[in-house]
Amino acid sequence: MVRELITLMMHGPSFSGKSTLVIRYVKNKVEKMLLMTMGVDIFQKNVSIDSKNVHAVIYDLGGKHMFKSMWKVFLAPADVFIIVFDLSSPKGLDDIEIYVDSIFSVKNRVPVILAGNKCDLEKKIDDEKIMQVRKMIGEKLGENEPIPYFEVSAVTGKNVNRMFEFAIRKALEFKEK
């Protein structure tokens, strides 16, 4: 069986829950005591999206700025990006532009999705600020509308599969153009 290869990149600040989201999607379980990602972790999952067999390779990129020098190497092959931030932290979006700019330093046209993780906790970022970030990324992509956004929870599983399937679908559509 032929499978379409899609490379998906999880990007964003440390402790936003990128690893927990990937593990929830790939293994359908929650790991509460994860260590900070040092560099990159790579996961794989075979899925069927719109009658297409897909082999998804998911890169979980360490968000600490000390890993910034290696980001370009891992960002370049990505077909789609999910930028994750922590909804329960008032500073969750503070450095988001650093991650956005790192993507555009290697790719100028690529699907990008914004994910507010930890929606099971008290939300400490207002919708207006989230919309500003969505519009800013959309403008950098040369689009007239905000990028897609999901509020997700790795703990409860809310919107996790939906977000990843949406990301894979966007990557497939983009490859077909």
N, C-alpha and C positions, 0 to 999 in steps of 0.2 A: 504494500500500500504506500503510495506516494504521499508524503506530508510536506506541507508548506512550512518553511522555517521562518519564524518571527522572533526577533530579538527585542526584548522589552527591558527597559532600564528604569529601575527605581532610584530616584534621586531626591535629595533634600537633606535638611538638617539632621544631626545626630539626635537620637532619642525621639524621633517623630513616629517610630513604629514601622519603618519600612520592612525590616526583617520579619516582624510578627505578621504583617499583612501577607507577605509572600508565603510564609509557612502555613498560614490559614488557607490560602488559595491552593497551594500545591499539595499539602498533606491533610487539609481540613482539620487541623488541630491548633490549639493555642499553647504556646510555650511562653510562660511568664517570666522565666529567669534567663533571658538571653544576654549574652555579652555583647558589647559594642562591636559592630562589624569593623574588622581591621583590614582595610583594602577593599576587597570585593568577595561576595559569596555568589555562587552560581547555582540556580535551580532549573529544573526542566519539568515540563508537563505536556502530555499529549491531550489535545482537546478537539472537539468537533464544533466548528463555528459556521453557521449558515451552510451546512452540508460540505464544508471543507475540513479536511483533516489537517491539523496544525500541530507542529512541534514548537512549543513556546520555550525559549531559553530566556530565563529571567535573571538579570544581573541586579544584585542588591549591593549598591555602591555605598561604601562608608562615607558618612556625611561630614566627618571632622575636616576642618580646613587643612590639617596636616597631610591629608590624602589628596589634596587638590592637584599636586603635580602629576598624579597618575590618572586623574579623571579623564583627560582627553583620550587616552589610550582606550579606555572602556566605553566612553561615550560615542566614539566614532561609528561603531557598527550598529548602533541601536536603530530599530525601525519605528519605535514609539517610546515616549517618555512619560512616566508618572512621577510628578513632583509631589512629594508627601510633606505635610506639615502637621503639627500637633494642635488640634482645636482647643485643647484644655490648657494651653499655655498662652498667656497674653503676649509673649514674645515669639509665638509660633511662626509668624510671617516676617519677622524683622530682617532676616538675612536671605530671604527667598530669592532676591534678585541676583545674588552671587551664583546660585544654582542655575537660574534661568540663563544668565550670561555664559556660564560654562557650557551649556548646551549649544548656544548660538555661536560659540567660538569654534565649533566643529561641524555644525549643521545649520543651515539657514531655513530649510523647509523640512519639517518633520511634525508628525502629530504629537501634541503635548496635552496631557490631562493633569488637572490639579486635584489632589485628594486631601481633604481634611480628615485626619485620622483621630480616633479616640472620641467619636461622637457619643459614646456611652457615658462619658464624663461630662462635667459641667463645661459648657462652651464659653470660652473667654475671649473670643475674637468675633467682632461684629460682622454681619453680612456685607456691610458697605465696604469694609477693608478687603474682604475676600473678593468682592466684585472688582475693586480697583486692581488687584493683582491679576485676576482673570483677564481684564481688559488690557493691562500692560503687556502680558504675555501674548495675547492675541495681536496687539499692535506690532510687537517684535516679529511675529510670524507674517505680518503684512495682511492680516485679516481685519475685517470691520466689526467683528463680534468677539465677545469673550470666549476663552477656551472652555471646554467641558469641565465640569466640576462634580465631584462626588463627596458626600460625607459618609465616612466608613468607620467601622469598628472591627478590628481584628479579634477582639474579645467576644463580641456577640455574633460576628459574621455579617453584620448588616452591610449590604451593598458591596461586599468584597468580590464575590463571583461576578456580579453585574459589572463592576468597574473593570476587572481584568478582561472579561469578555468584550466589553466595549472597546478597550484599548487594543486588543488583538484585531477586532473588526476594523478599527480605524487604520491600523497598520496594513491590513490586507487591502483595504480600499486605496490607500496611498501607494502601495506597490503596483496596483493595477493601472494607475494614472500614467 
